[in-house]
Amino acid sequence: MTMTSRGKLEYEGTETDLFLKFNGVVIAKRGQPGSQQAGKWIVLEPGYEVIDGGDGNSILIRQQGARVH
């Protein structure tokens, strides 16, 4: 879990899925291994964009084009 001045970022997992929550709202889920979306974030909330930072430790979240995390 990460807290920034822009909002609260949390990861929530089940036996089969990993979800990304921003300010208490599930905005994306991680693609399943072996699928076309494997290793990518699948956006579940309109207006959001989720991008891995490329280093395995960071993430960029945009809402309506503006960076929010």
C-alpha positions in Angstrom: 0.0 0.0 0.0 1.3 3.5 -0.9 0.0 6.8 0.4 0.7 10.0 -1.6 -0.6 13.5 -1.4 -2.7 12.6 -4.4 -4.4 9.6 -3.0 -4.2 6.1 -1.5 -3.1 3.2 -3.6 -3.7 -0.4 -2.5 -3.3 -3.8 -4.0 -5.9 -6.5 -3.2 -5.5 -10.1 -4.1 -7.7 -13.2 -4.3 -6.6 -16.7 -5.0 -6.7 -15.9 -8.8 -6.7 -12.1 -9.3 -4.7 -9.0 -8.3 -6.7 -5.8 -8.1 -5.5 -2.2 -7.9 -7.5 0.2 -5.7 -7.1 4.0 -5.8 -8.9 6.0 -3.0 -11.0 2.9 -2.2 -12.2 2.2 -5.8 -11.0 -0.8 -7.7 -9.7 0.7 -10.9 -7.8 -2.2 -12.5 -6.9 -5.8 -12.4 -3.8 -7.6 -13.5 -4.0 -9.8 -16.6 -3.9 -13.6 -16.1 -0.7 -15.5 -17.0 -1.0 -17.0 -20.4 -3.6 -14.5 -21.5 -3.2 -11.7 -24.1 -3.2 -9.2 -21.2 -0.6 -11.2 -19.1 1.5 -8.8 -17.0 -0.6 -5.7 -17.9 -3.2 -3.8 -15.9 -6.7 -4.1 -17.3 -8.6 -0.9 -16.5 -12.0 -1.5 -14.9 -13.1 2.2 -14.3 -13.6 4.5 -17.2 -11.3 7.5 -17.4 -8.3 5.8 -15.8 -5.1 4.7 -17.3 -2.6 2.5 -15.4 1.0 2.2 -16.6 3.8 0.1 -15.1 6.9 2.2 -14.4 9.1 -0.4 -16.1 11.2 -1.0 -13.1 8.8 -3.4 -11.4 8.4 -1.1 -8.4 6.5 1.9 -9.7 3.2 2.6 -11.3 1.6 5.7 -13.0 -2.1 6.4 -12.7 -3.9 9.0 -14.8 -7.5 10.0 -14.5 -9.0 11.9 -17.4 -5.4 12.4 -18.7 -4.1 14.0 -15.5 -1.5 12.2 -13.3 -3.0 11.3 -10.0 -0.3 8.9 -8.7 
